Amino acid sequence: MTRATSSRPPIWLAFWGLIPAALVLLPVGYVADRSWQAGWHEIVDEVFRARTFDLLVNTLTLAFSVTLGCVVLGLGAAWCTERCDLPWRHGWRRVAGLPLAVPAFVASYAWSSLGQVFEGMFGAILVLTVACLPLIYLPAAAALRGMDPSFEDVARTLGIGPWRSFWRITLPQALPALGGGALLVMSHMFAEFGALAFLRVNTFTTAIFDQYELQFDNASAAMLSGILILLCLPIVWAEMLLRDNLRLARTGPGSARRLPVRRLGWARWPIFLLFVAVSIVAFGVPLVTLLSWLLRGASAGMGVDTLLPAALGSLSLAVPGALLTTVLAVPLVLMSTRYRGWLPAFADRLPYVVHGLPGIVVALALVYLAIHYCGFIYQTTPLVLIAYVILFLPQAQSAVKASVALVPRELEYVARSLGRKPVAAFFAVTLPNIMPGIGSALSLVVLQLMRELTATLLLAPTGVVTLATEFWSYTNDRAYAAAAPFAVVLVLVSGLPVYFFTLKFSQVRDR
């Protein structure tokens, strides 16, 4: 495994590694500048308004409720599929990741179109909990599957029962996976917009969007964004702390024997029915609702003529956006992985500060900067691509870092001893070895960008439409049947890679 050294990164690597960090600073600088221009009096008035307190309560209630629900259900589902005699448990391993195929705003559209009874905080918690459940289940299941069973064997020889063994031995080993997933869910809740707009729940994100629509680029939206940044900072700090202190223990390279399977007894079939109920809520009802809207009434054909342009528009932004994001992530990861010091650490961790910000904040920052300082770039594709880099750089970092960490630096040293310069040694030795991570980053970011809504909604050039923006446009007018084709294509685009990923995931664990 590659370890960081204390030497400074070369100038060429530092230059390219700091470009994405500089881009990420743009929304932070925008929020600070606009808030400073408003003055302390306006800041105090905005922060201590009753409406701001209500937004804070709603945002925290949603974030903590959804995170807690995902942790409880995700850990329970992982435990039942990995360690218990749950009926059809191998099939549930494949099904458990499928909620990722239904974008949260599409699921919310499906539920809200059934009636106002599903709107409000309760509906938002229900829909978003089942939508984000795989973010907890997948890492928790992987952690349970990868644990060394010898620790539990020792506990049984000491007379420790199953429940005490779970709380004292199994759960502590799964905490890094649970913690990382929980922090990811919470940051998603801070940034969520589309789903909450459909479900009529006011949080900081929806309030920022409303402020933008009521008064273009006003200071109030910037100050609300500043509060949201402050809420994100503890998440980022906890994520870095968890990542830096990650320690896993095994007694050996791994055990070939099967993990113990516990009997559920009388609870076997009730738990099975609970799995069925969660699956129905997560993707059963949304898919049936989408199909019913497709087949309903004369308006079902509305918008079909723009379906192909919207799909092409999504690809025209998602593919170059993913390429640019991944290309900028590679030097950043190389610098932070192989060199120590405050500069590599700052550049590596800064993107995670913005990770919890909604796309609307990043879009507002870029609109303001483009209008005031770079008018020629306003409403152009490069501005959209910059927004994509800022929003999705951490996901590319994570995928690339997994491959870079496995490539020894000594390989480059050998290439340089044979007369190759640093850049040539990178392209000859390192790049071929990290291509799997680059491929994973490209696939992951393309999938996310195909579904991106808020930044694209504000920044897309005139005449450019995407599946997400067309879907939003029709649902905003309550034309649910016309929006259904775009939602179905979004689900198909997301569902195929998610299904193959979960299929491969379950097959690997079944070996």
N, C-alpha and C positions, 0 to 999 in steps of 0.2 A: 504494500500500500504506500502511496506517495505521502510523504510527510513534509510539512512546511519547514522552511529554513529561515534563518534570521537575516539572510542577505536581502538586499533591495532588489526589486524587480527591474529588469532592463527598461530603458526609456521607451522603446517601441511597445513593450507589453503594458507599461503603465499608461501610456497615451491611449491605447485602444481600450484598456480596462476601465479607464475613468470616463470614457464617453457615455456609457449607459448610466453611470452614477450622476453625471452632469444632467442628463435628461430627467432622471428621477427627481432631482432637486427642483425642477421647474414648478410642479404643483405646490410644493412646500413653500417655495419663495413667493409664489402668487398669493397664497393664503396669508402669509406674513405681511406682504406689501399692502394688500387691500385692507387688511385689518388695521394696520398701522395708519393708513390714510384716513380711516374712519375716526380715529382718535379714541382715547381712553374712555371718554364719556359714552360714546356710542357702543364701545365694547362692553362696558359694564351694564348698560341698559339692555343690550342683546342677551348677555349671559344670564342676567337675573330676571328676565321676563318669565311670566307664568307659562307661556307657550313653550319656551325653551326647556323649562323643567318638565313639562308634559312630554316633549320629544325625548328627553333624556330617559324618563321612566319607560316610555314605550320601547326605545332602542335597547335598553338594558334588559327589560322584561323579555323581549323577543330573543335576544342573544343568549341569555342564560337559560331560558326555558327550552329553546331548540337544542342547545348544546347538551343540557342535562338529559333531555329525551333521547337524543342520538347516542349518548354514552350508555345509558341504561339499556336501550333496545339493541344497540350495536354490539355491546359486550355480551348481552344475553344471547343474541343470535349467533355470535361467533362461538360461544361456549357450547350451545346446543348442536351446532353443525360440526364442530371439531371434537367434542369430548363426550357427547351423549348419544343415546340410541334413538334419536329423533327419526320418525318415519320420513323416508325420501330425503335424507339429509344430504346426500351427494347432489341431488337435484336442486335443493335449496342453496347450495353453494353457487350454482350458476345463476339462480334467480336473484340472489341478494344484491348483486351489483347492477341489476337492470334499472333501478330508479335513476341512475346517472344518465340514462338514455333520454329521459324526459326533462328538458330544461325547466327550472323552477317556475319561470314566468308562463310557460305553456301549461304546466300542471295547475297553476293558479287560475289561468284563464278558463281551463276546463271546469274547475270547481265553482268559480264565481259565476259562470254562465248558467249553472244549474239553479241559481237563486241567491238572494241576499243573505239567506240564513248561513251560508258558508263564508261570508265575509266577516271581517273583524279580527281581533287579536287571536281568538281561539282557532279560527280557520287558518290563520297565518302560521300559528305554532304547529298545527296538525300537518298542513301541507308541506311546510319547510322541514319539519322533522323527518318525515318519510323520504323527502327528496334528498336530504343530506346524510341519510343513514349509512350509505356505502362508505362515506368518508371516515366513519368510525369502524364499521364492520370489517372492511378489507384489511386495514393494518392490524386490527385486533385478532382476526382469524389467522393472519400470517404469523403474528407473535405467538399465539397459542400452538400453532402447528410446529413452529421452530424451537420450542422450548425443550430443554433437556429433561426427560422424564425421571432421571435418576434422583433429582431433588424431591420429587413426590414419593418415590420409593423409600427414600431415607425417612421422610415424614411419617409414612405408614409404619415403618419399623419402630419408630419412637412413640407410636400410639396416637398420633394426631389424626383426627377424623377428617372426612372429605371437606366439610365446610371450613374448618380451621386451616386445612391445607390450602384451600382456595384463597382465603384472605391473607394468609401469612407467606405463601410461597408463589402461587400462580399469579395473583393480581399484581404484586410488586414487579414481577418480571414483564408484565404486559403494560405497566404504566407508561413507559416511553412511547409506545405506539398509541395508547389511548390519549395521552397528553397531547401528542402532535396532532392527532385527528381532531381533538376537541378544540384546540387553538385554531385550526384551519376552519372548522365550522363556525366558530365565533367571529372570525374575521370576515367570513362570507356574510354573516348576518349584518354586520356593520355596513357592508358594501351593497347589500341587496336592494334593488329598486323595482324591477319589473313586476316581480311577484307581489310585492307590497302595494304597488299601485293598483293592481287588479283586485286585491283583497281589502282595499280601503283602510290600510293601517298607516298612520303617520309616524315616521321616524325622521332622523336627521337627513337621511338620503332623499326621501320624498319631499321634505321641506325645502332642501336645497334646490331640487328640480322646480318646485313651485315658485320659489323666489326668482329663479332664472326666467321662467315664463312670464311672471308678473312684471318684473323690471330687469331688463337685460343687464347682466354683469354687475349687480348691485353689491354693495359691501356686506349686506346682511348674509347673503349666501356664502361669502368668504369667511365670515365670522363663525357661522354654523359649521363650515368645513374645518376651521381651526379646532373647534370642540371635538369634532369627529377624529381629527388627528391625535388629539390628546387621549381619546379613548383607545385608539389603536396602539399607542406606545407601550402600555403594559402587555398587550398581546405579543408585540414584537419582542419585548424583553424576555417574556416567558418562553417564547419559541426559541430564541437564541440560547437561553439558559438550559433549556431541555436538550437542545442539540449539542451544546458544548459538554454537558455532563452525562451524555449517554454512555452507559456502561452495561454490557451484557455479560453474563457468566455462563460458561458451559464446563462440564467436566472433561470434555474431549471434543474431537472434531465433529461429533454428531452420532446419534443413535439410529441404527437401522430398524429397530423393532417398532411396532405400532404403538401409538399413544393409547393409554387406557381409556376405555369407553364406559361411561357411567349410565346406569339405568334410570330413566325418568319416572318409572312406576306409573301411578295413577295420573300424573301430570302430562304423560306422553302425548295424548291426543288433544287436550286443551291447548298445549303449546303449539302443536301442529296447526290448530285452527287459528291461533294468534298469528302465525306466519302467513296463513292464507289471508287474514284480514288486513295485515300490513301491506301485503302485495296488492290487494285490491285497491287500497287507498293510494298506494304509491304510483302504480301505473295501470291498474285495471280500469278504474273509473276515468282517468284522463284519456286513455286510448278509446274506450267506448264512447265517451263524449265527443271526441274528435271525429270518429267515424259517423256518429249520428248527425253532427253539424255538416259533414260532407254530403250527406244524403238528404238533408232537409231543405225543402222549398226551392223556389226558383232562384233565390239569391245564392245558392250553393256554388253556382258557376262564376260568381263575381270574383275578379282578381286573378283568375286562372291564366289570363293572357299575359300577366306580368310575372308568372311563376318562374319561367325560364330566365328572363332578365334578372330577377332577384337572385336566383341560384348562381348565375354567372357573376353578378355583382358581389355576392358573398365570397366566391372563390377568388375574384380579382383583388379583394382586400385581404382575405385570410392567408392565402399562400405567400405573397410577398411579405405580409406582416410577420408570419411565422419564420420565414427565412431571415429577415432583418433581426428579429428578436433573438433567434438562436445564434446567428453570427456574432452579435454583440455580447451574448452570454459567454461564448467560449473564452475570449481573452480575460474577461472578468473572473471566470472560474479558475483559469490557470494562475492568475495573479494571486487570488485569495487562497488557493490550495497549496501553492508551492512557496509562498513567501509570507513571512510574518511581519508584524509592524502595524501601526495604527492605520496607515493608508490602505493596505489591502483589506484589513478588517472592516474599515469604514465603507469602502466601495462594495464589499460583499453583503453587508447587512443593511445598507441604506434602502435597497429596493423593497425589503420586507416592511419598511415603515409605510410605504405607499400601498402595499399589497391589500391592506384593509380598507383603503379608500374606494368609494364608488367611482365608476367611470365618469359620472357627471362632474365630479370635482376636477379630475384630470382634464376633461374636455373644456370646462370653464377656464382653467388656467391657460390651456393652449389657445383658446379663442381670444382671451384677453391679450396674451403676448403676441399673437399673430396680428391682431388689429392695430395694436399700438407700436409694434416694433418691426414686424415682418409682414406687411400687408400682402405681399405677393404670394405668400404661402397659405393664406386664408382660404378655406373651402377647397383644398387640394388633397390629393391622395397622400403625399408625404406627411402632411399634418396628421392624418388618420393613422398612418404607420407609426409615427412617433408616439401617439397615444397608446397604441397596442404594445409598443416596447415598454413603456412605463408601467402599464397594467399587468403584463404577463411575463415580465422578465424573471421574477422568482421561480415560476414554473419551469422555464427553460434552464435556469441555474441548477435546480434540483436534479433534473434529468441528466444534464451534462456532467455535473459534479460526481455522480455515481460512477461514471466511466473514467473520468480523469483520476479519481482516487486510486484506481486499480492499475494505472500505468506508471511503472517506476521511472524516476528521472534519470536513472543510470542509462536507460536506452538512448536518451538524447545525448548524454555524455559520450557514449560510444560513437554515435554519429558525428559529433563534433570532433572527436579525436581522429576521425577519418577525413577531416578537412571541411566538413559542412558548416556553414554559418548557422546561428541560432534559428532564424526563420526557416531556412532550408531543412534543418534538422527536425523542426516541428512538423513541416508538411510531409517529410519522408518517414518519420517514426511515430510521432504522437498522434497526428490526425487520423491515420488509418485505425489506430487502436481505440480511439474514442468515438468512432463513427456510430456504434450502436447507441451511445448516449445522445448523440446529435440527432439520429433518426427518431429516437423516442421523444426528444424535445420538439422536433418538427411536428410529429403526429399529435402530441398533446396540445401544442399551441394552436395548430390548425383547427382542431376540434373545438377549442374554446373560442377562437375568433369567429368561427361560423355561427356561434350562438351569441356573440357579443351584441349588446343592444344600446346602452346609454351613450357611450362615447361615439359610436357610429351614428347614432340618431342626431347628434349635434354637429359632428365634424364632417360627415360624408359630403363629397362634392355634389353640387347641384346636378340632378339627373341620375345619380348613382343610387340604386336601391339594393337592399339585401333582404334575405329571408326574414331576418329579425325585425328590420325596420318596416317592411311591408306588413308583417303580422301585427306589429304595434299600431300601425296606421289604421288598419281595419278594426281592430278591437277597440281602439280609442273612440271610434264611431259606433260601437256596439254592433258592428257587422260581423257577428261571430261565424256565420257560415262562410263568408268570404275569406275570413282569416284562417279557416281550418286547413286548406291546402298547404299554406306556408308552415303551419304548425306540424302537419304530418311529415313534410319533407325534413324539417328540423329534427324530428324524432328519428326518422330513418337515417339521416346523416350521423346523428349521435349514437343511434342504437347499434348499428353494425360493428363499429370498433369496440364499443362497450361490451357487446355480446362475445366477440372473439377474445377480448381480453379476459373476461370472467371465465370463459370456457378454458382458455389456456391456464389461467390461474388455478382452477379447480383440478385440471388434469395434472399439473405439476404437484399439487398437494396429495393427489391420490396415488402417486408412485410409491 
